[in-house]
Amino acid sequence: MLTLTNAALSATVAALTCLGASRANNTAATGSGDGSSNSGVASAAEAGSQGGMQQGVIRDPTLDMDAYTVTYPAKWHFQGVLVQGTPCSAIPFPVFRMFSPDGLTEIEQLPRLDWYWSDAPNASKTPDGCLPFKQAMSAKDFLKYISAILKVEYVSERAVDPAVLASVAKTMETSNAAFAKQSAARGIPPAVATDELAEAIVRYENGSFPMEGLLTVSVNCFQTSMPSLTRTGQPGKRSEAHTCSATVGYMHAPEAKFKAVDAQTAHDSAAYIPQWVSAHMAQVDRQAQQNLAALRQQSAQQLAAQQQSFEQGQAMRQRQHEDFMSTMQRGTDMSMNQAAQIANTNHAIASDWTDYSLDQQTVRDPNTGQLSKVSSTSSFTWLDASGKTSFQTNDPNANPNGTLQGTWTRQQKVHGDGSN
């Protein structure tokens, strides 16, 4: 399996951050409620306000430090979490949502999708949690797959801001120059990083509201050359290994408000914190230099936090994999046509993915229709008359009425977008 060097890690994180300027690092979700307060999950309550914008922070629970900042409109709500990497790429990634006070406008950064392949004779099979691709995919083609998976109507491609493309190109140029210098000193072929952006307009209906959306994707790939050995132990033909990652952002709003929201949130962004990158790279170095036994003794608590974060993302990754494979098996064009036909009645997958990552579930008050984001650790949720205080339990016979102060209503489990 490909191991990214610290230079590659820095380049990949920087490339993904450039996506923020193109809106793919922006996200939001429908519903009310502040959600859970799990370790590593940021919320609007933790955001600082400045003028017409405010800033949320996403923490890395394994290092117990802030990892990303996210800038978004004042009075909006924010939730975010840092997800540990996949079996194809160990680099952690942020997943977050921000949403307007009325809950109709949402901006989400979805969980990253990774895939890996190699032409080495002993190359391993595709690990669980990775897409089964054996080649790079263009950002434009990836958006067509995503629109079909999210069951929205693909309307048209939208040109990416030239300034953003220039920034990404400069980042890749700087990274590849560093790779070339590093490889020349070791006498090996240089690693090569690429990053491609694309945007597309989509639409669907949310009940009686015609909705318009913007999907943005960054497809970032990293190629290395590895020596192989012949049966006599001599160096043989070199083989190539490739790791690609796709980061998807999704902004959607009522059709009549879309252009205004698009302009209002054009400067929203997510940025990594340099101190976190340095700490994470130091952590990678420590793990590479220590054997497993020593690592368990010296970093047991850190490993436990990493494992908890990894397990939290497993259900989400499995759901992504199944949705993606189902779309591929039907064929892109057929899936896109089908998505356009059902876009008005089924638009839940994006919010469900984000809920999985944030370790949340969405519930609805059967009397008022109010949506709330709550912890997914319990099966049953009750909400008091204020709509702000919740009681959760795994006991189906539990009833807080008469025991706790106030009037309580049992909530209904629904999809992340509020649909049944």
The 8 nearest C-alpha neighbors of each residue, nearest first, counted from 0:
[[1, 2, 123, 87, 122, 240, 115, 117],
 [2, 0, 3, 240, 242, 241, 87, 223],
 [1, 3, 0, 4, 88, 89, 87, 7],
 [4, 2, 7, 8, 1, 5, 6, 88],
 [3, 5, 7, 6, 8, 2, 9, 280],
 [4, 6, 8, 7, 280, 9, 3, 283],
 [7, 5, 9, 4, 8, 10, 178, 174],
 [8, 6, 10, 4, 5, 9, 3, 11],
 [7, 9, 5, 11, 6, 10, 3, 4],
 [8, 10, 6, 12, 7, 11, 13, 5],
 [11, 9, 7, 13, 8, 12, 174, 14],
 [10, 12, 14, 8, 13, 9, 7, 15],
 [11, 13, 15, 9, 14, 10, 8, 16],
 [14, 12, 16, 10, 11, 15, 9, 17],
 [15, 13, 11, 17, 16, 12, 10, 167],
 [16, 14, 12, 18, 17, 13, 11, 217],
 [15, 17, 13, 18, 14, 19, 270, 12],
 [18, 16, 14, 19, 15, 20, 167, 13],
 [17, 19, 21, 16, 15, 23, 20, 24],
 [20, 18, 24, 268, 22, 21, 17, 23],
 [19, 21, 18, 22, 17, 268, 163, 266],
 [20, 22, 18, 19, 23, 163, 159, 160],
 [21, 23, 19, 25, 24, 20, 18, 248],
 [248, 24, 22, 215, 25, 18, 19, 247],
 [23, 25, 19, 22, 108, 269, 248, 18],
 [26, 24, 22, 23, 106, 107, 108, 248],
 [107, 106, 25, 27, 96, 108, 97, 95],
 [106, 97, 96, 28, 105, 26, 107, 98],
 [29, 27, 105, 98, 96, 97, 106, 30],
 [30, 28, 102, 416, 103, 105, 98, 31],
 [31, 29, 370, 102, 371, 28, 372, 32],
 [30, 32, 371, 370, 372, 33, 102, 29],
 [33, 31, 371, 372, 34, 387, 30, 373],
 [32, 34, 372, 35, 31, 42, 373, 371],
 [35, 33, 372, 373, 32, 374, 36, 359],
 [34, 36, 374, 373, 37, 33, 359, 372],
 [35, 37, 40, 38, 34, 41, 42, 374],
 [36, 38, 40, 35, 39, 358, 374, 357],
 [39, 37, 40, 60, 36, 58, 41, 59],
 [38, 40, 58, 60, 59, 80, 37, 41],
 [41, 39, 80, 79, 37, 38, 36, 57],
 [42, 40, 79, 57, 78, 56, 80, 39],
 [43, 41, 78, 77, 44, 45, 79, 40],
 [42, 44, 77, 46, 76, 45, 55, 78],
 [45, 43, 42, 46, 41, 47, 77, 33],
 [44, 46, 43, 42, 55, 41, 47, 56],
 [47, 45, 55, 54, 43, 44, 53, 48],
 [46, 48, 54, 53, 45, 49, 55, 44],
 [49, 47, 53, 52, 54, 46, 50, 73],
 [48, 50, 53, 52, 51, 47, 54, 73],
 [51, 49, 52, 48, 53, 73, 72, 47],
 [50, 52, 73, 72, 49, 53, 48, 74],
 [53, 51, 72, 73, 49, 50, 71, 48],
 [54, 52, 48, 73, 49, 47, 71, 70],
 [53, 55, 70, 46, 47, 69, 71, 48],
 [54, 56, 46, 69, 68, 45, 43, 70],
 [55, 57, 68, 41, 67, 69, 58, 46],
 [58, 56, 67, 41, 66, 80, 79, 65],
 [59, 57, 65, 39, 66, 64, 60, 56],
 [58, 60, 64, 61, 63, 39, 62, 66],
 [61, 59, 63, 39, 62, 58, 38, 304],
 [60, 62, 304, 301, 59, 63, 305, 302],
 [61, 63, 64, 60, 59, 301, 279, 278],
 [64, 62, 60, 59, 61, 58, 65, 39],
 [65, 63, 59, 62, 58, 66, 60, 275],
 [64, 66, 58, 57, 59, 67, 56, 275],
 [67, 65, 58, 275, 272, 59, 57, 271],
 [68, 66, 271, 57, 270, 272, 56, 65],
 [67, 69, 56, 270, 269, 55, 57, 271],
 [68, 70, 269, 55, 54, 268, 56, 71],
 [71, 69, 54, 267, 268, 53, 269, 55],
 [70, 72, 267, 52, 53, 54, 69, 73],
 [73, 71, 52, 75, 53, 51, 74, 264],
 [72, 74, 52, 53, 51, 75, 71, 48],
 [75, 73, 72, 76, 100, 99, 53, 52],
 [76, 74, 99, 73, 98, 100, 72, 97],
 [77, 75, 43, 98, 97, 99, 74, 78],
 [76, 78, 97, 43, 42, 96, 98, 75],
 [79, 77, 42, 41, 96, 95, 97, 43],
 [80, 78, 95, 41, 40, 94, 57, 96],
 [79, 81, 40, 94, 39, 57, 93, 357],
 [80, 82, 93, 92, 59, 94, 57, 91],
 [83, 81, 92, 91, 93, 80, 308, 84],
 [82, 84, 91, 309, 308, 92, 81, 85],
 [85, 83, 89, 91, 90, 88, 82, 92],
 [84, 86, 88, 87, 89, 128, 83, 113],
 [87, 85, 88, 126, 89, 128, 129, 84],
 [88, 86, 85, 115, 114, 113, 129, 89],
 [89, 87, 85, 90, 84, 86, 113, 242],
 [88, 90, 84, 85, 91, 86, 87, 83],
 [89, 91, 84, 88, 92, 83, 8, 85],
 [92, 90, 83, 84, 82, 89, 81, 93],
 [91, 93, 82, 81, 90, 83, 94, 84],
 [94, 92, 81, 80, 82, 95, 79, 91],
 [95, 93, 108, 80, 79, 110, 109, 81],
 [96, 94, 79, 108, 78, 26, 107, 80],
 [27, 95, 97, 26, 107, 78, 28, 106],
 [27, 98, 96, 77, 26, 76, 106, 28],
 [99, 97, 27, 105, 28, 76, 75, 104],
 [98, 100, 75, 102, 104, 101, 76, 103],
 [99, 101, 102, 75, 98, 74, 76, 103],
 [102, 100, 99, 103, 104, 98, 30, 31],
 [103, 101, 29, 99, 30, 100, 104, 98],
 [104, 102, 101, 29, 252, 105, 99, 253],
 [103, 105, 252, 99, 98, 102, 251, 253],
 [106, 104, 27, 98, 28, 251, 250, 97],
 [26, 27, 105, 107, 250, 97, 25, 249],
 [26, 108, 106, 27, 96, 249, 25, 248],
 [107, 109, 248, 26, 94, 95, 25, 24],
 [108, 110, 247, 94, 107, 353, 248, 111],
 [111, 109, 94, 112, 108, 352, 353, 246],
 [110, 112, 246, 245, 109, 113, 244, 247],
 [111, 113, 245, 244, 110, 246, 114, 130],
 [114, 112, 244, 129, 243, 87, 130, 245],
 [113, 115, 130, 129, 243, 242, 87, 132],
 [116, 114, 242, 241, 87, 243, 133, 113],
 [115, 117, 133, 241, 240, 242, 118, 114],
 [116, 118, 240, 119, 239, 122, 241, 115],
 [117, 119, 238, 239, 120, 122, 240, 116],
 [118, 120, 122, 238, 117, 121, 239, 227],
 [121, 119, 122, 118, 238, 227, 117, 123],
 [122, 120, 119, 123, 118, 117, 124, 227],
 [123, 121, 119, 120, 117, 124, 118, 116],
 [124, 122, 121, 125, 0, 126, 117, 116],
 [123, 125, 126, 122, 116, 131, 127, 121],
 [124, 126, 131, 123, 127, 129, 115, 116],
 [127, 125, 129, 124, 128, 86, 87, 123],
 [128, 126, 129, 125, 86, 317, 130, 320],
 [127, 129, 316, 317, 126, 85, 86, 320],
 [130, 128, 114, 113, 127, 126, 87, 131],
 [129, 131, 114, 132, 113, 320, 128, 112],
 [130, 132, 125, 129, 114, 133, 115, 324],
 [133, 131, 134, 130, 114, 115, 116, 135],
 [134, 132, 116, 131, 115, 135, 117, 114],
 [135, 133, 132, 136, 116, 241, 115, 243],
 [134, 136, 137, 243, 133, 132, 220, 241],
 [137, 135, 138, 134, 141, 140, 218, 139],
 [136, 138, 140, 139, 141, 135, 218, 195],
 [137, 139, 141, 197, 140, 218, 196, 195],
 [140, 138, 142, 137, 141, 197, 143, 198],
 [141, 139, 143, 137, 142, 138, 144, 136],
 [140, 142, 138, 144, 143, 139, 145, 137],
 [143, 141, 145, 139, 144, 140, 146, 138],
 [144, 142, 140, 146, 141, 145, 147, 139],
 [143, 145, 141, 147, 142, 146, 331, 148],
 [144, 146, 148, 142, 147, 143, 149, 141],
 [147, 145, 149, 143, 148, 151, 144, 150],
 [146, 148, 335, 150, 144, 338, 334, 145],
 [147, 149, 145, 150, 146, 326, 144, 322],
 [148, 150, 146, 147, 348, 151, 145, 349],
 [151, 149, 338, 147, 148, 342, 346, 146],
 [152, 150, 342, 338, 146, 203, 149, 339],
 [151, 153, 339, 202, 201, 338, 154, 342],
 [154, 152, 201, 155, 146, 151, 200, 202],
 [155, 153, 201, 200, 152, 202, 156, 199],
 [156, 154, 200, 199, 153, 157, 201, 198],
 [155, 157, 199, 198, 200, 158, 154, 197],
 [158, 156, 199, 198, 159, 155, 200, 197],
 [157, 159, 160, 198, 156, 197, 199, 161],
 [158, 160, 161, 197, 198, 157, 21, 164],
 [159, 161, 163, 162, 158, 164, 21, 165],
 [162, 160, 164, 163, 165, 159, 158, 166],
 [163, 161, 165, 160, 164, 166, 159, 167],
 [162, 164, 166, 160, 165, 161, 167, 21],
 [163, 165, 161, 167, 166, 162, 168, 160],
 [166, 164, 168, 162, 163, 167, 161, 169],
 [167, 165, 163, 169, 164, 168, 162, 170],
 [166, 168, 170, 164, 169, 165, 17, 163],
 [169, 167, 165, 171, 170, 166, 164, 172],
 [168, 170, 172, 166, 167, 171, 165, 173],
 [171, 169, 167, 173, 168, 172, 174, 166],
 [170, 172, 174, 168, 169, 173, 175, 167],
 [173, 171, 169, 175, 170, 174, 168, 176],
 [172, 174, 176, 170, 171, 175, 169, 177],
 [175, 173, 171, 177, 176, 172, 10, 170],
 [174, 176, 178, 172, 177, 173, 191, 171],
 [177, 175, 179, 173, 174, 178, 172, 180],
 [176, 178, 174, 180, 175, 179, 181, 173],
 [177, 179, 175, 181, 176, 180, 189, 190],
 [180, 178, 189, 176, 182, 177, 181, 183],
 [181, 179, 177, 183, 178, 182, 176, 184],
 [180, 182, 178, 179, 184, 183, 177, 185],
 [181, 183, 189, 185, 179, 187, 184, 180],
 [184, 182, 186, 180, 185, 181, 179, 187],
 [183, 185, 182, 181, 186, 180, 187, 179],
 [186, 184, 182, 183, 187, 181, 188, 180],
 [185, 187, 183, 184, 182, 188, 181, 189],
 [186, 188, 182, 185, 183, 189, 224, 184],
 [189, 187, 182, 224, 190, 186, 183, 179],
 [190, 188, 179, 182, 178, 187, 191, 223],
 [189, 191, 223, 222, 178, 188, 192, 224],
 [192, 190, 222, 221, 175, 189, 223, 193],
 [191, 193, 221, 220, 175, 171, 222, 190],
 [194, 192, 220, 219, 171, 221, 191, 195],
 [193, 195, 219, 218, 220, 217, 196, 14],
 [194, 196, 218, 217, 138, 219, 193, 197],
 [197, 195, 217, 216, 138, 218, 194, 198],
 [196, 198, 138, 216, 139, 215, 159, 217],
 [199, 197, 215, 157, 214, 156, 159, 216],
 [200, 198, 156, 157, 214, 155, 213, 201],
 [199, 201, 213, 155, 154, 212, 156, 214],
 [202, 200, 153, 212, 154, 152, 211, 213],
 [203, 201, 211, 152, 210, 212, 151, 153],
 [202, 204, 342, 343, 210, 151, 152, 209],
 [203, 205, 343, 209, 210, 208, 206, 342],
 [206, 204, 208, 207, 209, 210, 343, 203],
 [207, 205, 208, 204, 343, 344, 209, 418],
 [206, 208, 205, 209, 204, 343, 210, 253],
 [207, 209, 205, 206, 204, 210, 253, 254],
 [210, 208, 204, 254, 253, 203, 205, 207],
 [211, 209, 253, 254, 204, 203, 202, 252],
 [210, 212, 202, 254, 251, 252, 201, 253],
 [211, 213, 251, 201, 250, 202, 200, 252],
 [212, 214, 200, 250, 199, 249, 201, 251],
 [213, 215, 249, 199, 198, 248, 200, 212],
 [216, 214, 198, 23, 248, 247, 197, 249],
 [217, 215, 247, 246, 197, 196, 23, 138],
 [216, 218, 196, 246, 245, 195, 219, 138],
 [219, 217, 245, 195, 194, 244, 138, 216],
 [218, 220, 194, 244, 243, 193, 217, 245],
 [221, 219, 243, 193, 242, 192, 244, 194],
 [220, 222, 192, 242, 241, 191, 243, 193],
 [223, 221, 241, 191, 190, 240, 192, 242],
 [224, 222, 190, 240, 239, 225, 241, 191],
 [223, 225, 239, 238, 188, 237, 240, 190],
 [224, 226, 238, 237, 239, 223, 227, 240],
 [227, 225, 237, 238, 234, 236, 235, 228],
 [226, 228, 235, 237, 234, 236, 225, 229],
 [229, 227, 234, 235, 232, 233, 230, 226],
 [228, 230, 232, 231, 233, 235, 234, 227],
 [231, 229, 232, 228, 233, 235, 234, 227],
 [232, 230, 229, 233, 228, 234, 235, 227],
 [231, 233, 229, 228, 230, 234, 235, 227],
 [234, 232, 229, 228, 231, 235, 230, 227],
 [235, 233, 228, 227, 229, 226, 232, 236],
 [234, 236, 228, 227, 229, 233, 237, 226],
 [235, 237, 227, 238, 226, 234, 228, 229],
 [238, 236, 226, 225, 227, 235, 224, 239],
 [237, 239, 119, 225, 224, 118, 226, 236],
 [238, 240, 224, 117, 223, 118, 225, 241],
 [241, 239, 117, 223, 222, 116, 224, 1],
 [240, 242, 222, 116, 115, 221, 117, 243],
 [241, 243, 115, 221, 220, 114, 222, 116],
 [244, 242, 220, 114, 219, 113, 221, 115],
 [243, 245, 113, 219, 112, 218, 220, 114],
 [244, 246, 218, 112, 217, 111, 219, 113],
 [247, 245, 111, 217, 216, 244, 112, 218],
 [248, 246, 216, 109, 215, 23, 108, 245],
 [23, 247, 249, 108, 215, 107, 214, 24],
 [250, 248, 214, 107, 106, 213, 26, 108],
 [249, 251, 106, 213, 212, 105, 26, 107],
 [252, 250, 212, 105, 211, 104, 213, 106],
 [251, 253, 104, 257, 210, 211, 103, 254],
 [254, 252, 210, 256, 255, 209, 257, 211],
 [253, 255, 210, 211, 257, 256, 209, 252],
 [256, 254, 253, 257, 258, 252, 210, 209],
 [257, 255, 253, 254, 259, 258, 260, 252],
 [256, 258, 254, 260, 252, 259, 255, 261],
 [259, 257, 261, 260, 256, 262, 255, 254],
 [258, 260, 262, 261, 256, 257, 263, 255],
 [261, 259, 263, 257, 262, 258, 264, 256],
 [262, 260, 258, 259, 264, 263, 257, 265],
 [261, 263, 265, 259, 260, 264, 258, 266],
 [264, 262, 260, 261, 265, 259, 266, 72],
 [263, 265, 267, 266, 261, 262, 260, 71],
 [264, 266, 262, 267, 263, 261, 22, 20],
 [267, 265, 264, 268, 20, 263, 70, 71],
 [268, 266, 71, 70, 264, 265, 25, 22],
 [267, 269, 19, 70, 69, 20, 24, 266],
 [268, 270, 69, 19, 24, 68, 70, 16],
 [271, 269, 68, 67, 16, 272, 69, 268],
 [270, 272, 67, 66, 273, 68, 269, 16],
 [271, 273, 66, 275, 67, 274, 270, 276],
 [274, 272, 276, 275, 271, 277, 66, 278],
 [275, 273, 277, 276, 272, 278, 66, 279],
 [274, 276, 278, 66, 273, 277, 272, 279],
 [277, 275, 279, 273, 278, 274, 280, 272],
 [278, 276, 274, 280, 275, 279, 281, 273],
 [277, 279, 275, 281, 276, 280, 274, 282],
 [278, 280, 282, 276, 281, 277, 275, 283],
 [281, 279, 283, 277, 282, 278, 5, 276],
 [282, 280, 278, 284, 279, 283, 277, 285],
 [281, 283, 279, 285, 280, 284, 278, 286],
 [284, 282, 280, 286, 281, 285, 287, 279],
 [285, 283, 281, 287, 282, 286, 288, 280],
 [286, 284, 282, 288, 287, 283, 289, 281],
 [285, 287, 283, 289, 284, 288, 282, 294],
 [286, 288, 284, 285, 289, 283, 290, 282],
 [289, 287, 285, 286, 284, 290, 283, 294],
 [290, 288, 286, 287, 294, 285, 293, 291],
 [289, 291, 293, 292, 294, 288, 286, 287],
 [290, 292, 294, 293, 295, 289, 286, 296],
 [293, 291, 295, 294, 290, 296, 289, 297],
 [294, 292, 296, 295, 291, 290, 297, 289],
 [293, 295, 291, 297, 292, 296, 298, 289],
 [296, 294, 299, 292, 293, 298, 297, 291],
 [297, 295, 293, 294, 299, 298, 292, 291],
 [296, 298, 294, 295, 293, 299, 300, 292],
 [299, 297, 301, 295, 294, 300, 296, 302],
 [300, 298, 295, 302, 301, 296, 297, 303],
 [299, 301, 303, 302, 298, 304, 61, 297],
 [300, 302, 298, 304, 61, 303, 299, 305],
 [301, 303, 305, 299, 304, 300, 298, 306],
 [304, 302, 306, 300, 301, 305, 307, 299],
 [303, 305, 307, 301, 61, 302, 306, 308],
 [306, 304, 302, 308, 303, 307, 61, 309],
 [305, 307, 309, 303, 308, 304, 310, 302],
 [306, 308, 304, 310, 309, 305, 311, 303],
 [309, 307, 311, 305, 306, 310, 83, 304],
 [310, 308, 306, 312, 311, 307, 83, 305],
 [311, 309, 313, 307, 312, 308, 306, 314],
 [310, 312, 308, 309, 313, 307, 314, 358],
 [311, 313, 315, 309, 310, 314, 356, 316],
 [312, 314, 310, 316, 315, 311, 317, 309],
 [315, 313, 317, 316, 312, 318, 311, 355],
 [314, 316, 318, 312, 355, 313, 317, 352],
 [317, 315, 319, 313, 318, 314, 128, 320],
 [318, 316, 320, 314, 319, 315, 313, 128],
 [317, 319, 315, 321, 316, 320, 322, 314],
 [320, 318, 316, 322, 317, 321, 323, 315],
 [321, 319, 317, 323, 318, 322, 324, 316],
 [322, 320, 324, 318, 323, 319, 325, 317],
 [323, 321, 319, 325, 320, 324, 318, 148],
 [322, 324, 320, 326, 325, 321, 319, 327],
 [325, 323, 327, 321, 326, 322, 320, 328],
 [326, 324, 322, 328, 323, 327, 321, 329],
 [325, 327, 323, 329, 324, 328, 334, 148],
 [328, 326, 324, 330, 329, 325, 331, 323],
 [327, 329, 325, 330, 326, 324, 331, 323],
 [330, 328, 326, 327, 334, 333, 325, 331],
 [329, 331, 327, 328, 333, 332, 334, 326],
 [330, 332, 334, 333, 335, 144, 327, 326],
 [333, 331, 335, 334, 330, 336, 329, 143],
 [334, 332, 336, 330, 335, 331, 337, 329],
 [333, 335, 337, 331, 147, 332, 336, 338],
 [336, 334, 147, 338, 332, 337, 333, 331],
 [337, 335, 339, 333, 338, 334, 332, 340],
 [336, 338, 334, 340, 335, 339, 333, 341],
 [339, 337, 150, 335, 147, 341, 336, 340],
 [340, 338, 152, 342, 336, 337, 341, 151],
 [339, 341, 337, 338, 342, 336, 343, 152],
 [340, 342, 338, 343, 344, 339, 345, 337],
 [343, 341, 151, 203, 339, 150, 338, 344],
 [344, 342, 204, 203, 341, 345, 205, 340],
 [343, 345, 341, 342, 346, 204, 205, 206],
 [346, 344, 342, 341, 347, 343, 150, 418],
 [347, 345, 150, 348, 342, 149, 344, 151],
 [346, 348, 416, 350, 349, 414, 415, 345],
 [347, 349, 351, 149, 350, 352, 346, 148],
 [350, 348, 352, 351, 347, 149, 353, 109],
 [349, 351, 415, 353, 352, 348, 347, 416],
 [350, 352, 415, 354, 348, 353, 349, 347],
 [353, 351, 355, 349, 350, 354, 315, 348],
 [352, 354, 350, 356, 351, 355, 109, 357],
 [355, 353, 359, 351, 357, 352, 356, 360],
 [356, 354, 358, 352, 315, 353, 357, 359],
 [357, 355, 353, 358, 354, 312, 315, 352],
 [356, 358, 354, 359, 355, 80, 353, 79],
 [359, 357, 355, 356, 375, 354, 374, 311],
 [360, 358, 374, 375, 354, 357, 373, 355],
 [359, 361, 375, 373, 372, 354, 374, 362],
 [360, 362, 372, 415, 413, 371, 412, 414],
 [361, 363, 412, 411, 371, 413, 370, 410],
 [364, 362, 370, 411, 410, 369, 368, 365],
 [363, 365, 368, 410, 369, 366, 367, 411],
 [366, 364, 368, 367, 363, 410, 411, 369],
 [367, 365, 364, 368, 369, 408, 363, 410],
 [366, 368, 369, 364, 365, 363, 370, 386],
 [367, 369, 364, 365, 363, 366, 370, 417],
 [370, 368, 364, 367, 363, 371, 31, 30],
 [371, 369, 363, 30, 31, 362, 368, 364],
 [372, 370, 32, 31, 362, 30, 361, 373],
 [373, 371, 34, 361, 32, 360, 359, 33],
 [374, 372, 34, 359, 360, 35, 371, 361],
 [373, 375, 359, 35, 376, 360, 358, 34],
 [376, 374, 359, 360, 377, 358, 373, 378],
 [375, 377, 374, 378, 358, 359, 393, 391],
 [378, 376, 393, 392, 375, 379, 391, 374],
 [377, 379, 393, 392, 380, 376, 375, 391],
 [380, 378, 392, 391, 377, 393, 381, 395],
 [379, 381, 391, 410, 390, 409, 392, 382],
 [380, 382, 409, 390, 408, 389, 410, 407],
 [383, 381, 389, 407, 408, 388, 386, 390],
 [382, 384, 407, 406, 385, 386, 388, 408],
 [383, 385, 386, 406, 407, 382, 405, 408],
 [386, 384, 387, 383, 388, 382, 406, 405],
 [387, 385, 384, 383, 382, 388, 389, 369],
 [386, 388, 385, 389, 32, 383, 382, 384],
 [389, 387, 383, 382, 386, 385, 390, 384],
 [388, 390, 382, 381, 383, 387, 391, 380],
 [389, 391, 381, 380, 382, 392, 388, 399],
 [392, 390, 380, 379, 377, 381, 389, 393],
 [391, 393, 379, 377, 394, 378, 380, 390],
 [392, 394, 378, 377, 379, 395, 391, 397],
 [393, 395, 397, 396, 392, 379, 378, 377],
 [396, 394, 397, 393, 379, 392, 378, 398],
 [397, 395, 394, 398, 393, 392, 379, 399],
 [396, 398, 394, 395, 399, 392, 393, 379],
 [397, 399, 400, 396, 402, 401, 407, 381],
 [398, 400, 402, 403, 401, 407, 397, 390],
 [401, 399, 402, 398, 407, 403, 406, 405],
 [400, 402, 403, 399, 404, 398, 405, 406],
 [403, 401, 399, 400, 404, 398, 405, 406],
 [404, 402, 399, 401, 400, 405, 406, 407],
 [403, 405, 402, 406, 401, 400, 399, 407],
 [406, 404, 383, 403, 407, 384, 400, 401],
 [405, 407, 383, 384, 400, 408, 404, 401],
 [406, 408, 383, 382, 400, 381, 384, 405],
 [409, 407, 381, 382, 410, 383, 406, 364],
 [408, 410, 381, 380, 382, 407, 411, 364],
 [411, 409, 364, 363, 380, 381, 362, 408],
 [412, 410, 363, 362, 413, 364, 365, 409],
 [411, 413, 362, 361, 363, 410, 414, 360],
 [414, 412, 419, 417, 362, 361, 418, 411],
 [415, 413, 417, 418, 416, 347, 419, 361],
 [414, 416, 350, 351, 361, 417, 347, 413],
 [415, 417, 347, 414, 418, 350, 29, 346],
 [418, 416, 414, 415, 413, 419, 370, 361],
 [417, 419, 414, 416, 413, 347, 415, 345],
 [418, 413, 414, 417, 412, 411, 416, 347]]
